[in-house]
Amino acid sequence: FSLLAQAQQQVWYLNNQSVDFRSGLPLVTQGLPGSPGASIYESRNGVHDQNGDLLFYLDGAHIMNKQGNAIGNLLSFGFPHAELAIVAVPGASCKYYVIYQHTSKFTPPCPPLNGNRYNLAYTIVDMSLNNGQGGTITPSIQELDSCNYVTGSAIAVGKPKNNNTQYLYEVGLNSVAFDILKYTISSTGISTPTTIYSSNYDPSFVRPAEMDLSYAEDKLVFTTGGNDIHI
């Protein structure tokens, strides 16, 4: 089946470089404003305006605007290799949800765990703040899945719907179950998840690393590390 890339933009932002597809062929430009260069963080993303001009990008936990200035941080950023998603807030011209994984200690009623959990969370970036320089909205973190996941998770975002919503999908693994979750993204926030698939914990699975959707969002594909691919 055909895949819908999560980075539904004409310009992609990777490790201290951009890849511009507007001419039909990829044009790679090294260096992003204010970036220190190569980073320990594999988690990078960015967003541009309708003209293809950079608005802001993510360097791991750091939110950087097009001038190269830090305009916020992803609080308790927990997993440097996990996917980051940037989604325009429906109906808001300057606001964006930044969806990421943060570190959370075990709290009831979650199953017992020694160490950290890498839970899905989001913050909101508003590029109209600070005279157009951008900033984050308080409260600067909203947690989505308080009992997931030991090893981090993979995420993908679907197309905008006619009712001004989108769906966020998550694949996660903990010591009890392997789950596929679905969230609704709207102008008022991101909903609590609905579990669309669950199975018993499989010790052969490792951290979900990548996830993507079919164009109709009726199929998804993800990896669980190594060469394992699941559809």
Disulfide bonds with the S-S distance in Angstrom:
Cys110-Cys147 2.40
